[in-house]
Each structure stands twice: as structure tokens, then as C-alpha cells.
């Protein structure tokens, strides 16, 4: 910790090392995430949108908490991520930050919060850091966002890139389809990955691309790649937490591995509660004053 802040942490918001307040792990920072690639240490990323999930994921060893705009589909009930606003991401980033995680908190830049101009992009990225407490921001796209990335990095904001099946382009793609299957598209993705690294990104999400391309991008870049449907050759992996937990009831892509059936567990618990109330078994004497 001492390499970053004389008071013991990069920002004063967390109490790293205090039990229940982020655990004894050192704070994860963007330079530390890059260092993990150099050490060959796989980087674990999960989405988080609320305080308890952030706390549990952090205590489980997750290294990056992404307040993804997947918020729109898995929490807010939208059909795509397009309606998500900067205010939505700010609200949920603050909740995640209140968990005082040792993990790096990355706030996703929603659709139309960075496409209008580089100034708009910088101002919104600044809000996510300044008002939301995020450690970094993420945005989708390659060449078209490289100048905006450079502005953010110059302002001191760590940026995570995102290439491949970028969900904010669902209308242009005509659906959620695996990207870069052809040679020309693969070359373009590779070129854009290099452009994002040159612009200053500290990491790059690769979504919905052939595994072989995931390996190639990961080999060629000095910054870590974080895969989601991009094969095991990436430097880290991310899943949407609601998919992993079995809490999202919509379509599950092939790359999702379900580690729990919390949706089923919730349904069972709610059904038992309904039955207990209907039968006047709840509350008991011990649960009453
Ligand atoms: O919004 C999100 O959750 C994401 C991840 C799937 C990478 O962008």
C-alpha cells in the first residue's frame, strides 16, 4: 500500500485491512491489475450493482467489480442496455463503493454518455469518478472512442476498453451475435485493440469473439484482456453476476456458467413464506413482542 498513498490507500474512502470493511487484501488499483498480467495471475471480474453483492464478491476474492450497464437488463428490466442513464450508473456505483471493497470499482459508461463529443465523454467519466466514487470507467468501441480515452487518461481517469460483441451496438449488429468471425473483422479488432492500448487503456474487455482471437489479442497486448465469451486464453474473465447466480430469467448465452440457482432458492423461500402467512404459522410467539 505504501507505494500509493502516505495515508495507506489511493483514496480515503476505504478502510482496507479493517475486518468487514474490505478485508485484509491490499487495494486493487489499475497499475496492480496490469501487474497481474505480468505475473500471469488470472484476473477475476464480476458485475455488481448493490452494496451486499459488492461486499460478498469482494470478500470472495473478486479483483474488479464492474458496475456494468447490464444493470439495465438484469436489474431494471429493460430489454437492452440502451435505456441506462449516467444517473442509473452513478446511483449503483455509489452503492457498490459504500461496501468499501478492496476490489477496483469500474463504472460503465452508458449509451450516449460518450458518443456525442470527447468533451461530453470526459465530463461524464469525471462524474462517475467524482460523484460516484469509481476507480475507473469502461466504454465500448475502438477507433471511434480512442481520442476520448486519451482525454480521460490525460485527466487521470483509468479506462477499461471493450471490443467485440459490444451490447450498445445491438441495433447496428442486428442482434447479439458473435463478432469477428471473418479475417477482415479479426484484423480490425486486433488493430483497434492496439489503438486502445496506445490511447492508455489499462485493460480491455473482449466479448463474444472466437477463442483463437482472444488468445492472439492477449498475446499481443501488454495490458490485460478480460474475456466474456472470448475463450480461456484471455488474461482474466468476467461474468454478469445475475447469470452466474441463476438470478436472470432471460436468455443465457453459451458462455455463461451457472454456479448457483438463487432464482430457484428465492422462489422456494417466497413460496414457503406465502404458505406460512396463509396458514397463520408466521410469526411465531418467539418472533413476536
Ligand atoms: O455491462 C456489463 O456487464 C458488461 C460486461 C458484460 C463486460 O459490459
Boltz pocket constraint, residues with backbone or C-beta under 6 A from the ligand:
constraints:
  - pocket:
      binder: B
      contacts: [[A, 47], [A, 66], [A, 67], [A, 68], [A, 69], [A, 70], [A, 71], [A, 108], [A, 205], [A, 207], [A, 228], [A, 238], [A, 239], [A, 240]]
      max_distance: 6.0
